[in-house]
Amino acid sequence: MENSLDRHIIHIHIPAFRIAMERANRPELRGRPVAVAPPQSDSALILSASPEAGREGVFKGMALGKAMRLCPDLTILPPNPPLLEKGCRLLAGVAARYTPIWEATGPGHVYMDITGTERLWGRAKDAACRIERDIGDGLAMPAAAGVASNKMVSNIASRLMASKGVLDVDPGRESSFMAPLKVDYLPGVGHTRRKVLLEDLNITLVREIAVLDSSNLRLIFGRQAWVIRQRALGIDPTPVHPPSSIPSVSESSILPDDENDDRILLGTIYSLVERCSRRLRSRGLSAHRAGLALRYSDQMEVTRRTNVPHGSNLDLELYVPLERLFFKACQRRVAVRFIRVWFWDLSAPSSQIPLFPATNPDREKKSMVACALDSVRKRYGNEAIKHGRAAA
């Protein structure tokens, strides 16, 4: 009999989400090799590649010039952020119809905790099949779904599906499901550690990690050794985090290429802070709390939060605490793929005029400069003027 405490997690994965959105609007692109890349030059990197392009040897992160040589019939599409944002909202709408506990972790990726909804949607696998049909019929996009008792296994199950369909991992079978997989599927095993496992221990499968003794695990994974063993056994207690109802301002970026250069990563963070601070100023708000999320190329994610002293909506005053947070959070040698910054605990200036206003000429000058920059960007576009950090 099934344990009433078992969780039922569905992970929805829409492969090549950017291209799937384009194909939903442009049916003539279906069945053709398609890639999304900035149109500036042949050295621009592929941001997304369709399965048809993949069969020709084109993959995400490849230089555009090389991709065109491998696949002369490749159709190149420029990035379309508004369409991508619309697709994310539509996918979130489908998830919200089935459960209030859902978590979007990136474009085309959504976790759904449907524990206790059997009377509404039937078994977890039946619910996943229904959700897959809704996405296919309503959004005209193929979706793969993984069903399991935890987030990690459901994610891997969905990735094992070629393009669409449902893969169900019964509760209690997580370990046997993970055992025959290659170590590449295990979160926390990046390129460097995979090389060590292969060359020093001749390990290529997850089951071979699961039987390693503690000393060997610690030599390779350090303080993460216990977590890696749990993952190799198919154990992941991480909850599905529902969308926050707390008012906040956030911006995120998927890097065109996995990156571990601090200068480039900090430049990206500053660009995100600039956009957030401009939105705060347009609403007349200041932020007192800030957060930073980094997702590595092996899908491991780190999240940190901090205070913003005295509250602010100025670029540099919001950036400085996030810079400190970055060096605390980014401790791994694995390249970063995704960055998100957000601000909350928002407040508006008091409507009552203070009897003895505190004057800070330096801060007043910074505020005037920020407003001037906002005016330039409003008239000529966001890229018309950049801070040196963001330009890096």
C-alpha positions as CSV (number, residue, x, y, z in Angstrom):
1,M,0.0,0.0,0.0
2,E,1.3,3.5,-0.9
3,N,2.6,5.5,2.0
4,S,0.3,8.5,2.6
5,L,3.4,10.6,3.4
6,D,4.9,10.0,0.0
7,R,5.4,13.2,-2.0
8,H,4.3,13.4,-5.7
9,I,6.5,15.8,-7.6
10,I,6.1,16.5,-11.4
11,H,8.8,18.2,-13.3
12,I,7.8,19.7,-16.7
13,H,10.6,20.2,-19.2
14,I,10.0,21.8,-22.6
15,P,13.2,21.2,-24.6
16,A,14.6,24.2,-26.5
17,F,12.0,26.4,-24.9
18,R,12.9,29.5,-26.9
19,I,12.5,27.7,-30.2
20,A,9.3,25.9,-29.0
21,M,7.8,29.4,-28.4
22,E,8.9,30.6,-31.9
23,R,7.5,27.5,-33.5
24,A,4.1,27.9,-31.7
25,N,3.8,31.3,-33.6
26,R,5.6,30.2,-36.8
27,P,4.6,26.7,-37.8
28,E,6.9,26.9,-40.9
29,L,9.9,26.4,-38.5
30,R,8.7,23.0,-37.3
31,G,10.9,20.1,-38.5
32,R,13.7,22.4,-39.6
33,P,17.1,22.9,-37.8
34,V,16.7,26.1,-35.9
35,A,19.0,28.0,-33.4
36,V,18.7,31.1,-31.4
37,A,21.8,33.4,-31.3
38,P,22.7,37.1,-31.1
39,P,23.1,38.3,-34.7
40,Q,26.2,40.4,-34.2
41,S,28.9,38.2,-35.6
42,D,30.1,34.6,-36.4
43,S,31.7,34.4,-32.9
44,A,28.3,34.9,-31.2
45,L,27.3,31.8,-29.2
46,I,24.3,29.6,-29.7
47,L,21.7,30.2,-26.9
48,S,19.4,27.3,-27.9
49,A,19.3,24.7,-30.6
50,S,16.5,22.5,-31.8
51,P,16.7,18.7,-31.8
52,E,17.0,18.8,-35.6
53,A,20.0,21.1,-35.3
54,G,21.5,18.8,-32.6
55,R,21.5,15.9,-35.0
56,E,23.7,18.0,-37.3
57,G,26.2,18.6,-34.4
58,V,24.9,22.0,-33.4
59,F,24.7,22.6,-29.6
60,K,24.1,25.4,-27.1
61,G,27.3,27.4,-26.5
62,M,28.8,26.7,-30.0
63,A,30.1,29.6,-32.0
64,L,27.5,30.7,-34.6
65,G,30.1,30.6,-37.5
66,K,31.0,27.0,-36.7
67,A,27.3,26.0,-36.4
68,M,26.6,27.4,-39.9
69,R,29.5,25.4,-41.4
70,L,28.2,22.2,-39.8
71,C,24.6,22.9,-40.8
72,P,24.2,25.2,-43.8
73,D,20.4,25.0,-43.7
74,L,20.3,26.3,-40.1
75,T,17.7,28.9,-39.5
76,I,19.0,31.6,-37.1
77,L,16.6,33.5,-34.9
78,P,17.5,36.5,-32.7
79,P,16.8,36.4,-29.0
80,N,13.2,37.5,-28.3
81,P,12.9,38.4,-24.5
82,P,9.2,39.5,-24.7
83,L,8.2,36.2,-26.3
84,L,10.3,34.3,-23.8
85,E,8.6,36.1,-20.9
86,K,5.2,35.5,-22.4
87,G,5.9,31.8,-22.7
88,C,7.1,31.6,-19.0
89,R,3.8,33.3,-17.9
90,L,1.7,30.9,-20.0
91,L,3.5,27.8,-18.6
92,A,3.2,29.2,-15.0
93,G,-0.6,29.6,-15.7
94,V,-0.9,25.9,-16.6
95,A,1.0,24.9,-13.4
96,A,-1.1,27.1,-11.2
97,R,-4.3,25.4,-12.4
98,Y,-3.2,22.1,-10.9
99,T,-1.6,23.2,-7.7
100,P,-0.7,26.3,-5.7
101,I,2.7,24.7,-4.9
102,W,4.7,25.2,-8.1
103,E,8.2,26.5,-8.8
104,A,9.6,27.8,-12.1
105,T,13.4,27.3,-12.1
106,G,14.1,28.6,-15.6
107,P,12.5,29.0,-19.0
108,G,10.6,25.8,-19.8
109,H,11.2,24.2,-16.4
110,V,8.5,23.9,-13.7
111,Y,8.3,21.8,-10.6
112,M,4.8,21.0,-9.3
113,D,4.0,19.4,-5.9
114,I,0.6,17.6,-6.4
115,T,0.7,15.7,-3.2
116,G,-2.8,15.2,-1.8
117,T,-4.6,16.1,-5.1
118,E,-5.6,12.5,-6.1
119,R,-9.3,13.2,-5.8
120,L,-9.0,16.1,-8.2
121,W,-6.6,14.7,-10.8
122,G,-6.2,11.0,-10.0
123,R,-2.7,9.3,-9.8
124,A,0.4,11.5,-10.2
125,K,1.2,9.9,-13.6
126,D,-2.4,10.6,-14.8
127,A,-2.1,14.2,-13.7
128,A,1.3,14.5,-15.6
129,C,-0.3,13.1,-18.7
130,R,-3.1,15.6,-18.5
131,I,-0.7,18.5,-17.9
132,E,1.4,17.4,-20.9
133,R,-1.8,17.3,-23.1
134,D,-2.8,20.8,-21.8
135,I,0.6,22.2,-22.8
136,G,0.5,20.5,-26.2
137,D,-3.1,21.5,-27.0
138,G,-3.1,25.0,-25.4
139,L,0.4,26.2,-25.9
140,A,1.3,24.1,-29.0
141,M,4.6,23.0,-27.4
142,P,5.9,19.5,-26.8
143,A,6.5,18.8,-23.1
144,A,8.3,16.1,-21.3
145,A,7.2,15.2,-17.7
146,G,9.0,13.4,-14.9
147,V,7.1,12.0,-12.0
148,A,8.8,11.0,-8.7
149,S,8.8,11.5,-5.0
150,N,11.4,14.3,-5.1
151,K,12.6,17.1,-7.3
152,M,15.9,15.7,-8.4
153,V,14.6,12.4,-9.6
154,S,11.6,14.0,-11.4
155,N,14.0,16.4,-13.1
156,I,16.2,13.6,-14.3
157,A,13.2,11.6,-15.5
158,S,11.9,14.4,-17.6
159,R,15.4,15.0,-19.1
160,L,15.5,11.3,-20.2
161,M,12.5,11.8,-22.4
162,A,13.6,12.7,-25.9
163,S,11.0,15.4,-26.7
164,K,7.7,14.6,-25.1
165,G,5.9,12.0,-22.9
166,V,5.8,11.0,-19.2
167,L,8.3,9.0,-17.3
168,D,7.0,7.8,-13.8
169,V,9.4,6.6,-11.1
170,D,7.5,4.7,-8.4
171,P,8.1,5.7,-4.8
172,G,10.8,3.4,-3.4
173,R,12.5,2.8,-6.7
174,E,14.5,6.0,-6.8
175,S,17.8,4.2,-6.0
176,S,17.4,1.6,-8.7
177,F,16.3,4.3,-11.2
178,M,19.5,6.3,-10.5
179,A,21.9,3.4,-10.4
180,P,22.5,2.7,-14.2
181,L,22.7,6.4,-15.1
182,K,25.9,8.1,-16.1
183,V,27.5,10.4,-13.5
184,D,26.8,13.4,-15.7
185,Y,23.1,13.3,-14.5
186,L,24.1,13.7,-10.9
187,P,23.8,17.3,-9.6
188,G,27.1,18.4,-8.1
189,V,29.3,16.4,-10.5
190,G,30.8,18.9,-12.9
191,H,33.4,18.5,-15.6
192,T,36.4,18.5,-13.2
193,R,35.0,16.0,-10.8
194,R,33.7,13.8,-13.6
195,K,37.3,13.7,-15.0
196,V,38.7,12.8,-11.5
197,L,36.1,10.0,-11.1
198,L,37.0,8.6,-14.6
199,E,40.8,8.9,-14.5
200,D,41.5,8.1,-10.8
201,L,38.7,5.6,-9.9
202,N,37.3,4.5,-13.3
203,I,33.8,5.5,-12.3
204,T,31.2,6.3,-14.9
205,L,27.9,5.3,-13.4
206,V,25.9,6.6,-10.4
207,R,25.7,3.2,-8.7
208,E,29.5,3.2,-8.5
209,I,29.4,6.5,-6.6
210,A,26.7,5.1,-4.2
211,V,29.0,2.3,-3.0
212,L,32.1,4.4,-2.5
213,D,33.4,4.6,1.1
214,S,33.2,7.9,3.0
215,S,37.0,8.6,2.7
216,N,37.0,8.4,-1.1
217,L,33.9,10.5,-1.3
218,R,35.4,13.2,0.9
219,L,38.6,13.3,-1.2
220,I,36.6,14.1,-4.3
221,F,33.6,16.1,-3.0
222,G,34.8,17.5,0.3
223,R,32.0,18.8,2.5
224,Q,29.5,17.9,-0.3
225,A,30.3,14.1,0.1
226,W,27.3,13.2,2.2
227,V,24.9,15.2,-0.1
228,I,26.4,13.5,-3.2
229,R,25.9,10.0,-1.6
230,Q,22.2,10.9,-0.9
231,R,21.7,12.1,-4.4
232,A,23.3,8.9,-5.8
233,L,20.7,7.0,-3.8
234,G,17.9,9.1,-5.2
235,I,17.3,11.0,-2.0
236,D,16.4,14.7,-2.3
237,P,14.4,16.4,0.6
238,T,14.4,19.8,-1.2
239,P,10.8,21.3,-1.1
240,V,9.0,22.9,-4.0
241,H,9.1,26.6,-3.3
242,P,5.8,28.2,-4.3
243,P,5.8,31.7,-5.8
244,S,6.2,34.4,-3.2
245,S,3.3,36.8,-2.6
246,I,5.7,39.3,-1.1
247,P,6.1,42.4,-3.4
248,S,9.5,42.3,-5.0
249,V,11.5,43.5,-8.0
250,S,13.7,41.0,-9.7
251,E,15.8,40.5,-12.9
252,S,17.6,37.4,-14.2
253,S,20.0,36.5,-16.9
254,I,20.9,33.2,-18.7
255,L,24.5,33.6,-19.7
256,P,25.2,33.1,-23.4
257,D,28.1,30.8,-22.3
258,D,28.8,29.1,-19.0
259,E,31.1,31.4,-17.2
260,N,33.5,31.4,-14.2
261,D,35.2,34.8,-14.8
262,D,34.4,36.9,-11.7
263,R,34.7,40.1,-13.7
264,I,32.1,39.0,-16.2
265,L,29.8,37.6,-13.6
266,L,30.0,40.8,-11.5
267,G,29.3,42.9,-14.6
268,T,26.2,40.8,-15.3
269,I,25.0,41.3,-11.7
270,Y,25.5,45.1,-12.0
271,S,23.5,45.1,-15.2
272,L,20.6,43.3,-13.4
273,V,20.9,45.7,-10.5
274,E,20.7,48.7,-12.9
275,R,17.4,47.4,-14.3
276,C,16.0,46.7,-10.8
277,S,17.0,50.1,-9.4
278,R,15.4,51.9,-12.4
279,R,12.1,50.0,-11.8
280,L,12.3,50.9,-8.1
281,R,12.8,54.6,-8.9
282,S,10.0,54.6,-11.4
283,R,7.7,53.4,-8.6
284,G,9.1,55.7,-5.9
285,L,10.3,52.7,-3.8
286,S,13.4,51.8,-1.9
287,A,14.5,48.2,-1.1
288,H,15.8,47.1,2.3
289,R,16.6,43.4,1.5
290,A,18.4,41.9,-1.5
291,G,18.8,38.3,-2.8
292,L,21.2,36.6,-5.2
293,A,20.8,33.2,-6.9
294,L,23.4,31.4,-9.0
295,R,22.8,28.3,-11.0
296,Y,25.8,26.3,-12.1
297,S,26.2,24.4,-15.3
298,D,25.6,21.1,-13.4
299,Q,22.2,22.6,-12.3
300,M,23.2,23.0,-8.7
301,E,21.8,26.3,-7.3
302,V,23.0,28.6,-4.5
303,T,20.8,31.3,-3.0
304,R,21.9,34.0,-0.6
305,R,20.1,37.0,1.0
306,T,21.3,40.2,2.7
307,N,20.3,43.6,4.1
308,V,20.5,46.9,2.2
309,P,21.8,49.4,4.7
310,H,19.2,52.2,5.3
311,G,17.2,51.1,2.2
312,S,18.0,52.5,-1.3
313,N,17.0,52.6,-5.0
314,L,20.4,53.8,-6.3
315,D,22.5,51.4,-8.5
316,L,25.7,51.4,-6.6
317,E,24.2,51.3,-3.1
318,L,22.2,48.2,-4.2
319,Y,25.1,46.6,-5.9
320,V,27.7,46.8,-3.1
321,P,25.9,44.3,-0.7
322,L,25.3,42.0,-3.7
323,E,29.0,42.1,-4.6
324,R,29.9,40.9,-1.1
325,L,27.1,38.3,-1.3
326,F,28.5,37.0,-4.6
327,F,32.0,36.2,-3.1
328,K,30.3,34.4,-0.3
329,A,28.0,32.4,-2.6
330,C,30.3,31.6,-5.5
331,Q,32.7,29.2,-3.9
332,R,32.7,26.4,-6.5
333,R,35.0,26.0,-9.6
334,V,32.0,25.1,-11.7
335,A,31.0,27.6,-14.3
336,V,27.8,29.7,-13.7
337,R,24.9,29.5,-16.2
338,F,22.1,31.6,-14.6
339,I,22.0,34.6,-12.3
340,R,19.1,36.2,-10.6
341,V,18.9,39.2,-8.3
342,W,15.9,40.5,-6.5
343,F,14.9,43.1,-3.9
344,W,12.1,43.1,-1.4
345,D,11.0,44.7,1.9
346,L,10.1,47.7,-0.2
347,S,9.1,51.1,1.2
348,A,7.8,54.4,-0.1
349,P,9.0,57.7,1.3
350,S,7.0,59.1,4.1
351,S,4.2,61.4,3.0
352,Q,4.8,63.7,6.0
353,I,7.5,66.3,5.6
354,P,10.2,66.0,8.3
355,L,10.6,68.9,10.6
356,F,14.4,68.7,10.5
357,P,15.3,67.0,7.2
358,A,18.7,65.3,7.1
359,T,20.8,66.6,4.3
360,N,23.4,64.5,2.5
361,P,24.8,66.5,-0.5
362,D,26.7,63.5,-1.8
363,R,23.6,61.2,-1.9
364,E,21.5,64.0,-3.4
365,K,24.1,64.3,-6.3
366,K,24.0,60.5,-6.8
367,S,20.2,60.6,-6.9
368,M,20.3,63.4,-9.5
369,V,22.8,61.4,-11.7
370,A,20.5,58.3,-11.5
371,C,17.5,60.3,-12.6
372,A,19.5,61.8,-15.5
373,L,20.6,58.3,-16.6
374,D,17.0,57.2,-16.4
375,S,16.0,60.0,-18.7
376,V,18.7,59.1,-21.3
377,R,17.7,55.4,-21.3
378,K,14.0,56.3,-21.5
379,R,14.7,58.3,-24.6
380,Y,17.4,56.3,-26.4
381,G,17.0,52.8,-25.0
382,N,18.6,50.8,-22.1
383,E,21.8,50.2,-24.1
384,A,22.4,53.8,-24.8
385,I,24.6,54.3,-21.7
386,K,26.3,51.8,-19.4
387,H,28.3,51.8,-16.2
388,G,31.8,50.5,-16.6
389,R,31.1,47.4,-14.5
390,A,28.1,46.5,-16.7
391,A,30.1,47.0,-19.9
392,A,32.5,44.4,-18.7
